[in-house]
């Protein structure tokens, strides 16, 4: 099932609920791509990223991509397409002083178009609940002004998240040259996206290193500077977070979840899960979730 709507200001909302779909040679405005159940695969140039629940993907205007959904369970995907005028208005209001906004309230033609790092971002906290409420109101066919409030707030939350996840974290790198630091952060983002997209597979540090075009030693050292943990520890966190989602939203057995998220030993999984969330998987499913 597909649902699509163009708002009065040319922002667009798109929702799809399916187990199988394929779209090639796609191109659009700046867009935010979230998944509430199942998964969605994007091929962007030579790289492939998979969006799972708990994350979203940002694609810039003009980016060409292929998009696929092949899921054993029903996938529920959602996208916001931001119109160029809406983005100009937003950025002008976001970056200008109150005095400028009073003197020139609609003078936003000089604002340069924003581009963002096309990577996977965490969909948690305020932005998660904002997108969930927006999706609900969208399916309820609420009026454009209400939907636009949620879209504006989603973009505001993303700007704040972008500062935290990209601009602020990149400053942690030891590289003194700005261009070197930016390139290194992009490669570390490739490593992060590779783990988020393939967490359920048996991947090694060498696999992550090759995908990000960094030596294993360089990857290990610089990844810890950004994420305050090793790549292996980050991968374990991803697997545990996805296991928690499955315990809450699916009927898979514990052993099935262990296999689905990439663990090989149920007892190790239970110990790691309890250390991270302070409950055993069974207690979490039956009493917490």
TALINCOR-V937051 format. One line per field, one symbol per residue. burial: b if it has 16 or more other C-alpha atoms within 10 Angstrom, else e. A space follows every 10 residues. Layout:
burial: ???
This chain:
burial: eeeeeeeeee bbbbbbbbbe eeeeeeeebb bbbbbbbbbb bbbbeeeebb bbbbbbbbbb bebebbbbbb eeebbbbbbb bbbbeebbbb bbbeeeeeee beeeeeebee eeeeeeeebb bebeeebbeb bbebbebbee eeebeebbeb bebbbbebee bbeebbeeeb bbbeeeeeee bbebbbbbbb bbbbbbbbbb eeeebeebbe bbebeeeebb ebbbbbbeeb beebbbbbbb bbbbbbbbee eeebeebbeb bbbeeeeebb ebbeeeeebb beebbeeee
